[in-house]
Amino acid sequence: MDWLTFLLAACLAFLGWYALRLRQRLAQQQATVQRTEREWQARLETLSLERARLAAVLSRMTDAVLVADEAGRVTYANRAANELFGEPASGLAGRSVSAALRHHQLIQVWQRSRETGRPQQDTVDLPRRRRFVQITALPDAGGEGALILVQDLTRLRRLEQVRSQFVSDFSHELRTPLASIKALAETLAEGALEDVAAARRFLEHLVREVDAVDRMTQDLLMLARLESGRERLQRRPLSPCEPLRAATARLLPQVTRGGLQLDVRCPANLPLVSVDADSLTRALMNLLHNAIKFTPPGGRVTLSVSLVANRIRWQVRDTGPGILPDDLPHIFERFYKVDRARSGSGSGLGLSIVRHIAESHGGRVWAESAPGQGSVFYLEVPL
Ligand code: ADP
C-alpha cells in the first residue's frame, strides 16, 4: 500500500473513533439532562404538595390570615379572613389592606409594623361586627410585605365576662345576709342580750340568716360541680315514681307548716327510666320547695308524672301567685329572683341547678305560668 492509501485509512480510522467519542459524550449529556429533569420534576411535585398542604391548613384555620405585598395590597386571604371581614364570596385578595380591614385600629397596627419593621399586636373591639379580636402584623424580613393574623377572641371574652358577672352576683347575694348577721350580732352585743325575749328573737333571726348563707354556698358548690362535669351521674333504671316520692317525703313537714294541700299522682304502669336517683330527687325537691315557698296557706300543690312520647315528664303545679311573662324566660338563670322581698331566703340558684340536672340527663325543664294563675314546672327526661 502506498503512503497515500495509508494516510486515507488513518484519517478514516480517526474520524470513526472521533464520531464514537462524540456519540458517547452526547449520550452522557442526554443522561445528565434527563436526570436533572427528573430531579426538577420531583422538586416541583414536592413544592406543589407542600403548597397544597399549606393552602389546606390555612383555609381550615379558624384565625384569619392575610398576606400583603410591599404596595399594601392583599395577595392572599384565607376563608376565615374573608368571612370575618364580610367577603365570603368574592374574597379580599386584590384589595388594599385598608379596604380589607376597614377599621382604623386594625389598619394602624399594620401601618406601625411597616414603619418599624417589627411585629405589632393589639386587641380591638369591633362593635358593628359584634366581635372582639386580636390582630398581629408580622413584617416580611425582605421587602415591606406583611403577614396579618386576626384571632377572634369573642367567645373567650364572653366567658370572662360571665365569670366576673358571676363573682359580682355572688358577692352581692352574700352581702345581704352577712349585713343582717352583723347588725343582729351588734345589737345583741350592745345590750339586747339582757332582754331575754328580744335576744331569743334575734338569735332565731341569726340562725335563719346563717341558714341562708349555708344554703347558698351548698347550691353554689352543687352548681359548680354540675357545670364542671365533675358531678358524675350514677344512672340506673328507676321507677319514675321513686324520686317523686322521695322528694315529697323530705318536704312534707314544710307542706304541713305552710298550710297547703298536697296531691301526688303516680300511675302504676309507667316504664323504668335510666336516671341518677339523687340528682333527680334533688331537682324535684327544688321545684317542690319553690311551689311550697311561693304558694300562700290554703293553696294546693300537685305533683304528677306521665309518659309523653318516649319521655318521662314530671310536673309540679301550684296555685301560687304565678310569674310575669317578662320574668318567665329568665327564672332558670343563676341568681335570678323575681320578687327579692318574697324569695329573700332563696339563693336564686335552685332553678339553674334543676336545668343543669335536666340537661345532664339529655332532658329539659320549662315552666308555664301567668300572674294569678299559679305555675306549672315540667321536667322531662328521655327514657
Ligand atoms: P330561689 O332560690 O330564689 O327560689 P330559684 O332559682 O329556685 O331561686 O327561682 C328563681 C325565681 O323564680 C324565684 O326567685 C321566683 O321569683 C321564681 N319562681 C320559681 N318558682 C316559682 C313558683 N313556683 N311560683 C312563683 N315564682 C317562682
Boltz pocket constraint, residues with backbone or C-beta under 6 A from the ligand:
constraints:
  - pocket:
      binder: B
      contacts: [[A, 286], [A, 287], [A, 290], [A, 291], [A, 294], [A, 318], [A, 320], [A, 321], [A, 322], [A, 323], [A, 331], [A, 332], [A, 333], [A, 336], [A, 337], [A, 338], [A, 339], [A, 343], [A, 345], [A, 346], [A, 347], [A, 348], [A, 349], [A, 350], [A, 351], [A, 352], [A, 375]]
      max_distance: 6.0
